[in-house]
Amino acid sequence: MDCALDCSGYVPAERLCIEAARRKGKVAYVGECGDPLPVRVSPDLIRKGLTVIGSWHYNLNDFSLIMKVIQESSLIPLLISHVIPMSQIQKAFELSASHETAKVILKPWE
């Protein structure tokens, strides 16, 4: 993979980005995490030649391209483990806090 992006702020997902990016690839982090990310500078960054960036937000001019990538990806169903109506938001919070889920999507009008 040329590039990897983590929006979750979940250390295993952040680590996966480093491992999945190809040699001379790029890794970007926008998800905030309070836990340390184990990075081995020499094998992870120097030998792979990775470019690593962090960003508090993304450029809104890129939104349509981001949405196109999401819509065309066959991997999206693997990233979403639960779709829950907003009326069951407490259940969604409990699932998310359990760390036994992927993305939990809330349906706001249900």
C-alpha positions in Angstrom: 0.0 0.0 0.0 1.4 3.4 -1.0 -0.3 5.3 1.8 -2.0 4.5 5.1 -4.3 6.7 7.1 -5.5 6.1 10.7 -8.4 8.1 12.1 -9.2 5.8 15.0 -6.5 6.8 17.5 -6.3 3.1 18.4 -2.7 2.0 18.9 -3.0 -1.4 17.1 -4.5 0.4 14.1 -1.8 3.0 14.2 0.8 0.3 14.3 -0.9 -1.5 11.4 -0.4 1.6 9.2 3.3 1.5 9.7 3.4 -2.2 8.9 1.1 -2.0 5.9 2.7 1.0 4.1 5.1 0.0 1.4 8.8 1.0 1.3 9.0 4.8 0.8 5.3 5.0 1.5 3.4 7.6 3.6 1.5 7.2 6.9 -0.8 9.9 8.2 -2.5 10.1 11.6 -5.6 12.2 12.4 -7.0 10.1 15.2 -5.9 11.2 18.6 -4.6 8.7 21.2 -3.4 9.0 24.7 -1.4 5.8 24.6 2.1 5.6 23.2 2.7 4.2 19.8 5.5 1.7 19.7 7.8 2.8 16.8 11.2 1.3 16.1 12.9 4.2 14.4 15.4 2.2 12.4 13.4 -0.7 11.0 10.0 1.2 10.9 11.0 4.5 9.6 14.6 4.8 8.4 14.9 1.4 6.6 11.5 1.6 5.1 11.9 5.3 4.3 8.5 6.2 5.5 7.1 9.7 5.6 4.9 10.1 8.7 2.6 13.0 9.2 0.0 14.0 11.7 -2.8 16.4 11.2 -5.5 17.8 13.4 -7.9 18.0 10.5 -8.0 17.4 6.7 -8.3 19.9 3.8 -12.0 20.3 2.9 -10.9 20.5 -0.7 -10.0 16.8 -0.5 -13.5 15.8 0.8 -14.9 14.7 -2.5 -11.9 12.5 -3.3 -12.0 11.0 0.2 -15.7 10.1 -0.2 -15.0 8.6 -3.7 -12.3 6.3 -2.1 -14.7 5.3 0.6 -17.6 4.6 -1.8 -15.4 2.5 -4.1 -13.6 0.5 -1.5 -14.5 -3.2 -1.1 -12.9 -3.1 2.4 -15.4 -0.8 4.0 -17.7 -3.6 5.2 -14.7 -5.1 7.0 -14.2 -1.8 8.9 -17.8 -1.5 10.2 -18.9 -4.1 12.7 -22.2 -2.5 14.0 -24.9 -0.2 12.7 -27.1 0.9 15.5 -30.0 3.3 15.7 -29.4 6.5 17.7 -32.2 5.4 20.1 -29.7 2.7 21.3 -26.7 5.1 21.8 -25.9 3.7 25.2 -25.4 0.3 23.6 -23.2 1.9 21.0 -21.0 3.5 23.7 -20.7 0.3 25.6 -19.7 -1.7 22.5 -17.2 0.9 21.5 -15.7 1.0 25.1 -15.3 -2.8 25.0 -12.7 -2.6 22.2 -14.3 -5.6 20.7 -15.7 -3.8 17.7 -14.6 -2.1 14.6 -16.4 1.1 13.6 -19.8 1.6 15.2 -22.1 3.6 12.9 -25.1 5.4 14.4 -28.2 5.9 12.3 -29.4 9.4 13.5 -33.0 9.2 12.5 -33.8 5.8 14.1 
